[in-house]
């Protein structure tokens, strides 16, 4: 008996059902963990899929959390950026600009995701995702397909930006492959829907915890440990330069020598030893820094700094003298400072401007003396506790006490220390396992790098630069 042909309408229906089943299978959302992931520095909490992995690190002085989706179907990078009170742009406009930069649009700031779907050699805009309601706000992700490099499968990128607590904007950045996009995109949007902006007081509590951690670290430091640390510290030489690709093409901007030791207060005051007073005979810790800097206009700046800290670490004294030489007369600037417990007094003299005295206020908890500021990388490495610490310390350049946030993390070569000052300056330092500073990259583009006297002398001599 001849089998009748299968009706085309049933065959078409079967394909539709199969396609729908495959689609539902691909986009099925994984279960989310009950316990939220708290990102205190970003001011948010969120839930991630069960089986996802998260890691928080400090990169370029920002805390960055990377979430790896289950089965490695993609990664989501979360980081907070301080909103500089720019009310002219919305969170979505920020997301559009970031995505436009990824595909290298000529004018990223004018890109409107609601009106155009541009395409460039670097990728094409795929359009916005659905509106996602989070607690207290709404957002939607914007997606682009990036042009593949070597692999045939394109990269899909999604970006969403949310307003969080304390003036922060939090960036969520999804990266997935074309074959995993159907599962990664709904998962990304499901995570966005769980975001809870944490209140300003919780963010403040996180900052307060960092201050307590700093205070605990300083309180646990004994004078014996500090003395051993100074005894092990050999004279250090560092060069300051603007990178040019090699030592021969780098632009030299200065060098410094740092010597740490034990001694007496009189070693800093400059009084002859036979005339020392009882106060000047007080034992303690000393850091001496001699430096030469070359100005952009050819001026030569020499400085001599001596810092003393008592064994109790409650009292300190320091003196800094800086001479600026150019075509005219030598200009001299001096600073002397003294602290007794909670009282801090600094006297500053600059040429004919006369002498002025300042008495800045400061928070005792987490306060760093000048000696401790210079030894801070070694102090943090000795504690061997990765984390974020908030200190405050006197800054000669700002003529006041400024807050500094230090983020310490382990690397395969030792430690990484990222610093952010309250005035916005940042720097990233590579440390040896013992905490010796090997290289510090500042946001100005200048770099401090460890060297030795012979290499420094040969380098400056080969470039015809003035050595003292």
C-alpha positions in Angstrom: 0.0 0.0 0.0 1.4 3.4 -1.0 1.9 5.8 1.9 0.1 9.1 1.3 2.3 12.2 1.1 2.7 14.2 4.3 0.7 17.4 3.9 2.9 20.4 3.4 1.0 22.4 6.0 1.9 19.9 8.7 5.5 19.9 7.5 5.6 23.7 7.8 4.0 23.5 11.2 6.6 21.0 12.4 9.4 23.3 11.4 7.8 26.2 13.2 7.4 24.1 16.4 11.0 22.8 16.1 12.3 26.3 15.5 10.3 27.7 18.4 11.5 24.9 20.7 15.1 25.6 19.8 14.6 29.3 20.3 13.1 28.8 23.7 15.9 26.4 24.6 18.6 28.9 23.6 17.0 31.8 25.4 16.0 30.0 28.6 17.2 32.0 31.5 19.3 30.4 34.2 18.2 30.6 37.8 19.5 33.6 39.7 21.3 33.3 43.0 19.2 34.3 46.0 22.1 36.1 47.7 22.8 39.4 45.9 26.3 40.4 44.8 27.1 43.7 46.6 29.3 46.2 44.9 29.7 48.7 47.7 32.1 51.0 45.8 29.7 51.2 42.9 26.8 51.7 45.2 24.7 48.8 43.9 23.7 45.2 44.6 22.6 42.7 41.9 21.8 39.0 41.4 23.9 36.8 39.1 23.0 33.4 37.5 23.8 30.3 39.6 27.1 29.0 38.3 28.4 32.4 37.2 31.7 33.5 38.6 32.6 37.0 39.7 35.9 38.7 40.4 36.5 42.2 41.6 39.8 43.9 40.9 41.2 47.5 40.9 42.3 48.6 37.4 43.5 52.1 36.7 42.3 53.1 40.1 38.8 51.9 39.5 37.1 48.9 41.1 36.0 46.6 38.3 33.8 43.5 38.7 33.9 40.9 36.0 31.0 38.4 35.8 31.6 35.3 33.8 28.3 33.8 32.6 27.6 30.0 33.0 29.2 27.8 30.4 31.4 30.8 29.4 28.7 32.2 27.3 30.0 35.7 27.8 31.3 38.2 30.4 29.8 41.3 32.0 32.1 44.0 33.3 30.6 46.3 35.9 32.4 49.5 37.0 31.3 52.8 38.6 32.2 56.1 37.1 31.7 59.3 39.1 29.2 61.6 37.4 30.8 65.0 37.2 27.4 66.7 37.7 27.0 66.8 33.9 23.3 67.2 33.7 23.4 67.7 29.9 23.7 63.9 29.2 21.5 61.1 30.4 22.7 57.6 31.4 21.5 56.2 28.0 23.3 59.0 26.1 26.5 57.8 27.9 25.8 54.3 26.8 25.3 55.4 23.3 28.5 57.3 23.2 30.5 54.3 24.6 29.0 52.0 22.0 29.6 54.6 19.2 33.2 54.7 20.3 33.5 50.9 20.1 32.5 50.9 16.4 34.5 54.1 15.8 31.8 56.5 14.6 33.2 59.8 13.5 31.2 61.8 16.1 30.2 59.5 19.0 28.6 62.3 21.0 25.9 63.0 18.3 24.9 59.3 17.9 21.1 58.8 18.5 20.2 55.1 19.0 16.6 55.9 18.3 17.1 57.4 14.8 19.9 55.5 13.1 21.6 52.1 12.8 25.1 53.1 11.6 27.7 50.7 10.2 31.4 51.1 10.0 34.4 49.0 9.3 34.6 48.2 13.0 31.0 47.0 13.4 27.4 47.9 13.2 24.7 49.0 15.6 22.1 46.3 16.2 19.6 48.5 18.1 18.3 48.8 21.7 17.0 46.0 23.9 13.8 46.1 25.8 13.2 48.6 28.6 14.2 47.0 31.9 12.7 48.3 35.1 15.1 48.3 38.1 14.3 49.5 41.5 13.9 53.3 41.3 14.9 53.7 37.6 14.6 52.2 34.1 17.2 51.3 31.5 17.8 49.4 28.3 20.9 47.9 26.8 22.3 49.0 23.4 23.9 46.4 21.2 26.4 46.3 18.4 28.1 43.6 16.4 31.8 44.1 16.2 33.7 43.1 13.1 35.5 39.8 13.6 39.3 39.8 13.5 40.6 36.3 13.0 37.6 34.2 14.0 34.5 34.0 11.8 32.1 34.4 14.7 31.4 38.1 15.4 31.6 39.6 18.9 28.3 41.0 20.2 28.7 43.9 22.7 26.0 45.3 24.9 26.2 48.4 27.1 23.8 49.8 29.7 24.4 52.7 32.1 22.5 53.2 35.4 22.4 56.1 37.8 23.3 54.8 41.3 24.0 56.4 44.7 26.3 59.3 45.5 26.4 60.8 42.0 27.7 57.6 40.5 26.9 56.1 37.1 27.5 52.4 36.7 28.5 50.9 33.4 27.5 47.4 32.5 29.4 46.0 29.5 28.5 42.6 27.9 30.8 40.8 25.6 29.6 37.5 24.0 30.0 35.6 20.7 27.5 35.6 17.9 26.6 31.9 18.6 25.9 32.6 22.3 24.2 36.0 21.9 20.7 34.5 22.0 21.3 33.2 25.6 23.7 36.0 26.8 21.4 38.9 25.9 18.4 37.8 27.9 20.7 36.9 30.8 22.3 40.3 30.6 18.9 42.0 30.7 17.7 39.8 33.5 20.7 40.8 35.6 20.0 44.5 34.9 16.4 44.0 36.2 17.8 42.9 39.6 20.0 45.9 40.2 19.2 47.7 43.5 20.9 51.1 44.0 22.4 51.0 47.5 21.6 54.1 49.6 24.2 56.8 50.2 24.6 55.8 53.8 25.6 52.2 52.8 28.2 53.6 50.4 29.4 55.9 53.2 29.6 52.8 55.5 31.8 51.1 52.9 34.1 54.1 52.8 34.2 54.2 56.6 35.2 50.5 56.7 38.1 51.4 54.4 39.1 54.1 56.9 38.9 51.6 59.8 41.0 49.1 57.9 43.6 51.8 57.4 43.6 52.7 61.0 43.8 49.0 62.1 46.8 48.5 59.8 48.6 51.5 61.3 47.7 50.6 64.8 49.1 47.1 64.4 52.5 48.3 63.2 55.1 47.9 66.0 58.3 50.0 66.4 60.4 46.8 66.1 58.7 46.0 62.7 59.3 49.5 61.5 62.9 49.5 62.6 63.6 46.2 60.8 61.9 47.6 57.7 64.2 50.7 57.7 67.3 48.6 58.4 66.5 46.5 55.3 66.0 49.6 53.1 69.0 50.3 50.9 69.3 53.7 49.2 67.0 53.8 46.2 67.3 55.7 42.9 64.4 56.4 40.6 64.1 58.3 37.3 61.2 60.4 36.2 60.5 60.4 32.5 57.8 60.7 29.8 57.8 57.4 27.9 59.1 57.6 24.3 59.3 53.9 23.5 62.8 53.2 24.8 65.3 54.6 27.3 67.1 56.4 24.5 63.9 58.2 23.3 62.3 58.7 26.7 62.1 62.4 27.7 63.9 62.6 31.1 62.2 64.9 33.6 64.1 64.1 36.8 65.5 61.7 39.4 65.5 61.2 43.1 67.4 59.3 45.8 65.6 58.0 48.9 67.3 56.8 52.1 65.4 55.4 55.0 67.1 54.9 58.4 66.8 55.2 62.2 68.1 58.4 63.8 67.3 61.4 65.9 65.1 64.5 65.5 68.3 66.6 65.4 69.3 64.9 62.1 66.4 66.8 60.5 66.7 70.2 62.2 70.2 70.9 60.9 71.5 71.8 64.3 75.1 70.7 65.0 75.0 67.5 67.1 77.0 69.0 70.0 74.3 71.7 70.3 71.3 69.3 70.2 68.5 70.0 72.7 66.8 67.2 74.7 64.0 67.2 72.1 66.5 66.9 69.2 68.0 63.8 70.9 64.7 61.9 70.6 65.1 58.7 68.6 62.9 57.8 65.7 62.7 57.1 62.0 64.1 59.2 59.2 63.5 59.4 55.4 65.8 61.6 53.3 64.8 62.4 49.7 67.1 64.4 47.3 65.8 65.1 43.9 66.4 67.0 40.7 63.7 67.9 38.2 63.8 69.5 34.8 61.1 71.9 33.9 59.3 72.2 30.6 61.0 75.6 30.0 64.5 74.5 30.8 64.5 75.4 34.5 66.4 73.1 37.0 64.7 72.3 40.3 66.7 70.8 43.1 65.1 69.7 46.4 66.3 68.4 49.7 63.8 66.9 52.1 64.3 65.4 55.5 61.5 63.7 57.5 61.5 62.5 61.1 58.9 60.4 63.0 59.2 59.6 66.7 59.1 56.0 67.9 55.7 56.6 69.3 54.6 57.9 65.9 52.6 60.7 67.5 55.2 63.4 66.8 57.0 64.3 63.6 59.2 67.0 62.1 60.3 67.7 58.6 62.0 70.3 56.4 62.0 70.7 52.6 64.2 73.1 50.6 63.7 73.6 46.9 65.8 75.8 44.6 64.7 76.8 41.1 67.4 77.8 38.7 66.7 79.4 35.3 68.1 82.5 33.5 67.3 84.8 36.4 68.2 84.7 40.1 67.8 81.5 42.0 64.3 81.2 43.6 64.2 79.3 47.0 61.1 77.8 48.6 61.2 76.2 52.1 58.7 74.3 54.1 59.1 73.2 57.8 56.5 71.1 59.5 55.8 69.8 63.0 53.1 67.7 64.5 52.5 66.9 68.1 49.5 64.5 68.4 46.6 66.3 66.9 48.3 69.6 66.4 49.9 70.2 62.9 51.7 73.4 62.0 53.5 74.1 58.7 55.6 77.2 57.9 56.2 78.1 54.3 58.6 80.6 52.9 58.8 81.6 49.2 61.3 84.3 48.2 60.1 87.8 48.7 56.5 86.6 49.5 57.5 86.2 53.1 56.6 83.4 55.5 53.2 82.1 56.2 51.9 79.5 58.7 49.1 77.1 58.2 47.4 74.7 60.7 45.3 72.3 58.7 42.7 70.1 60.3 42.9 66.4 59.8 41.2 63.1 60.8 43.3 61.2 63.3 41.9 57.9 62.2 43.9 56.7 59.2 46.3 59.7 59.3 49.7 59.1 57.8 52.8 60.9 58.9 55.2 62.1 56.1 57.5 59.1 56.9 54.6 56.6 56.8 53.4 58.2 53.5 56.8 57.5 51.9 57.0 54.0 53.3 53.3 53.2 52.6 53.9 50.6 49.8 56.1 48.6 52.0 53.7 48.9 55.0 50.8 47.6 52.8 52.9 44.8 51.3 54.1 43.8 54.8 50.5 43.5 56.0 49.8 41.2 53.0 46.1 42.0 53.0 44.7 42.9 49.6 41.9 45.4 49.8 41.1 49.1 49.8 42.3 51.5 52.4 41.5 55.2 52.9 44.2 57.4 54.5 44.6 61.1 54.9 48.0 62.8 54.8 49.6 66.2 54.4 50.3 67.2 50.8 53.0 69.9 50.2 51.7 70.6 46.7 48.2 71.2 47.9 49.3 72.8 51.2 46.7 70.8 53.1 45.6 67.4 54.3 44.1 65.3 51.5 42.4 61.9 51.4 43.9 59.1 49.4 42.4 55.8 48.6 44.9 52.9 48.2 43.8 49.7 46.5 46.2 46.8 46.9 46.0 43.6 44.9 48.3 40.6 44.2 50.1 40.1 40.9 52.3 37.3 39.6 55.3 39.6 40.2 54.3 41.0 43.6 51.7 43.6 44.2 49.8 46.3 42.4 48.9 49.5 44.2 46.4 52.0 42.7 46.1 55.4 44.3 43.3 58.0 43.9 43.6 61.4 45.7 40.6 63.3 46.6 41.4 66.1 44.1 41.2 63.5 41.3 44.8 62.7 40.7 45.6 59.0 40.2 48.6 56.8 39.9 49.3 53.0 39.5 52.3 51.4 41.1 53.9 48.0 40.5 55.5 46.7 43.7 58.0 43.8 44.3 56.9 41.1 46.8 58.5 43.1 49.6 56.7 46.3 48.6 59.6 48.1 46.9 58.2 50.5 44.3 59.4 49.4 40.8 57.3 51.6 38.5 54.7 54.3 39.1 52.5 55.6 36.2 50.8 58.9 36.9 47.8 60.3 35.1 49.9 63.1 33.9 51.7 60.6 31.6 54.9 60.8 33.6 56.5 57.7 35.1 58.8 57.0 38.1 60.9 53.9 37.6 63.4 52.2 39.8 67.0 52.3 38.6 70.5 52.3 40.2 73.2 55.1 40.3 75.4 53.7 37.6 72.6 53.3 35.0 71.1 56.7 35.9 74.5 58.4 35.5 75.2 56.7 32.2 71.8 57.6 30.8 71.8 61.3 31.8 75.4 61.6 30.7 74.6 60.1 27.3 71.8 62.7 26.9 74.0 65.6 28.0 71.7 66.3 31.0 72.9 68.2 34.1 73.8 65.9 37.1 74.4 67.2 40.6 
